[in-house]
Amino acid sequence: MKRHRIEAVMLRHFYEARRNADRITDMVYWPVLDIIVWGFFTIYLTNSNRIRPDIVSFLLGATILWGLFFAFQRDMAVGFLDELWSRNLINLFSTPLGVSEYMTGLILVNLLKAMVGMSAAALIAWAAYSFNIFPLLLVFLPFIASLIFFALALGVLVTGMIFRFTTRIQGLAWSFAGLLQPVSCVFYPLKSLPRGLRAVAWMLPTTHAFEGMRQLLGGQGFSLRHLGWAMGLDALYFCLAVLVFRRVFESARTRGLLVKLE
């Protein structure tokens, strides 16, 4: 991989963001809106004296970190869709730019965008609801890395599916992560799910990440078990996503379908 090609991919997206207000809005609008809504909900619960104080930390912390996961997965797929919408895909891959270089540049750009959104939500939570997640980020870092890794795998998989089925399924870029949220145990523990869904939830890295973070916030210590499961599943799903993407991309390029994707 060549560094200057990766930097060129990043510059392409920075230039677009500078000229396109929608890209700036997407970075901060939904994370901030989510934290405002959940913040008001925690105020209601606190005033009703029906919950333990640490539940507020669970809910606001989960909202911030789910926003990071969702934004990174969404932007990975939408970044590729941008090339299709602007009919720029054939221009990119008619150059010496490699797939790995393109994907690396896209990953770095979207990681930065997701961090901006998470920081905006965290600042709102701190200023408006007196919840400061920043001191906890270092402790949460292994689980945050797991969320990012899984979001990357989903983004690569959705991109591969768009190569295969074209923009007819582009809605998955925004909805795929949302489909997993009910069984990812973001706002409630694994034991809250029906028995039939617990096995499904156990096979998701997101479940282990949020379960592990809840244990930390509840003063139960760091869970190596949940971290091990999360990282192992991340590696499995990432390898599968890359294999699918590689196979679909090479097939599309060999058959001359890159110019026909719409």
N, C-alpha and C positions, 0 to 999 in steps of 0.2 A: 504494500500500500504506500502511496505517495502522500506526504503531508499536505502539499500545496493543493492537491485535488480535493482532499477532505475539507480544507479551509475554503475552497471555492464553493463547495456545496453549502457550507455554513453561511457564507456571504450571500449566496442566492436567497436564502431564507431571511437573513437579516435585512436585506434590501427590500424584500417584499413586506416584511413587518413594518418597516419604517414608512412605507407608502400606503399600507392597508390597515385602517383602524380596526377592522374586524379581528385581525390577528392579535392586536394588543388587548382588545376587549375579551377575547376568548381566554387569554392567559389569567385574567384576574376576576372576570365577572362571575363565573360560576363558583369558584372557590369562596369568594367573598359572600356571595348570596347564600351559599350553603351554611357558612359559619354564622351568618346573621340569623337565619331561620332556626338553626339548632341552638344558637345562643339564647334566643327568646324562649325556646322550649325548656332549656335548663333553668332559666329564671323562674318560669312557671312551676317547675317541679320543686325547685328550692323553696319557693314561697309557700308551697302546699305542705312542706315538711314531710313529704312521703318518701324521700330517698336519702341514701347516705351521701355525704359530701363528695366521696370519691367517684360517684356515678357521673357527676358533672365533668370531671377530668376524663373519664372514659368516653363520654359522648363527644366532647369537643375535640379531644385528641384523635378519636377515630374519624371525625369529619374532616379534619385537616389532612390526615394521612391517606384517607380514601380519595380525597380530591387530588392528591399527588399521583396516586396510582391511576385514577381515571384519566387525568389530563395527559399523562405520559403515553398511555395506551392509545388514546384517541388521536393525539398529535402524530404518533408514529404512522398511523394509517392515513390521516388527513394530509400529512406532508407528502405522501406518495400520490394521493388523489389530486393534490395541487398540480402535479406534473401532467396528469391526465386532463384536468379541466383546461389547462393552458396549452395543451397539445405540445408539451415540451419534452415528453419522454424520449422520443426518437432522437431529439437533439442531444440529450444527455449521453445516451448510450451509443451514439455515433462517434463520440470522442473516446480517448483512451481511458476514460473514467470506468473503474471497475465496480461491480455490484457491492463488494465489501467496502470500498471507499465511499460510495454513495450512502450506504446504510450507516457507516460510522459517522459521517457528517450529520445525517439526519438524527441519529441517536443523541449526539452532543447538543445539537440545537434544541431538540425537544426536552432533553434533561434540564437545560437551562430555563426553558419556558415553564416547565413544571415546577421548578424551584422558585421561580418568581411568583407563580400562583400560590404555592404553599406559604411563602413568606408573607404575601399580602393577607392571606387568611389568618395566619398566626398572629400578625400584628393587630388585626381587628379583634381577635379573641383576647389578646392581651389588653388592648385599650378599652374595649367595651365590656368584657366579661371577666376581667382579672384572671384569665387563664394564660399562664406563660409556659409554652411548650419548649421554648429554646433551651433551657437547662436539661431537658429530657432527651433532646435529639441525639446526643452522644451515646446515651444508654440504648436508645431505640435504633441506633444506626444499623446493626445487623438485620433487624426486621425491616427497616426502611429499604435496605439494599435488596432484600428478598422481594419486596413489593415492586421495586423498579425492575428487577430481573424478570419477574413474571409478566409485568406490563410490556416489557420489551418482547417477550416470547409471543404474547397475544398480538402485539402490533405487527410483528413479522408474519404471523399466521394469517391475520386479516389481509395484509398486503398480498400475500401469496394467493389467497382466495379471490381477491380482486383481479389479479393477473389471470386467474382461471375463469372466473365468471363475469368479468368486466364490471363496470360501474352499476350494474343491475343490483348488486348487493352492497353498494357503498354505505347504506345505512348501518351496517355492522361496525363501521368505524366509530360511531357514537354509541351504539347499543350493546356491543359485545360484553364489555366490562359490566354494564348494568345488569345483564342477564345472570352474572355470577354473584352479584351483591347479596341476594337473599340467602345464599348458602355459603357466603364468605364470613359470616358471623362478625360483621363490622361493628354493630351496635349492641350485640347480645352474645352471651356465651354459647359454645357448641351444644351444651346440654339443653338449650332452649328449643332446638330443632326437633321435629318428629324423628323417630328412630330410623325411618326409611331414608331420610335425607342426611343423617349424620355420616354415613359412609361416603356419600358424595362430597360433603363438606371437608372430610378428612383428607381427601385427595386434592385439595386446593391449597397452594402455598399461602394464599390470602388468609385462609382460616387460621393457619398456624402463626402467621405474623400477628394478627390481631389478638389471638388467644395469648400469645407470648407477651404482647404489650400490656394486655389487661392484667396479667400476673405481675408484671413489674409495677404497674400503678397501684395494684392492690397490696403491695409489700410482700409478695410471695417469692421474690427472687427471680433470677434470670433462668429461663427454661431452655436448656440445651436440647431437650427433646423436641420441642416445637421448632427451634431453629434448625436442627438437623433435618426434620421432615420438610420444612419450608425450602431449604437449600437443595435437598435431594430432588424434590419435585420440580423446583425451578430448573435444575440442570436437565432433567428428563424432558420437560415440556419445551425448553429452549432448543434442545437437540432435534426434537421432532419438528418444531416450527421451522428451523433452518433447513432440514431435509426437504420438507414440503415446499418451502419457498424456492430452494435451489432447483428442485425438479421442475416445478411449474415455470420458473423464469427461463431455464435453459430450453424447455419445450417451446415456450412462446417465442424466444429469440430464434431458434432453429427453424420454426415454421413461419417466421416473418409476421408474427401476430402483434409485435410491439407497435407497429404503425396503425393497427386496427382497433386497439383498445379504446373504448369509449364508455 
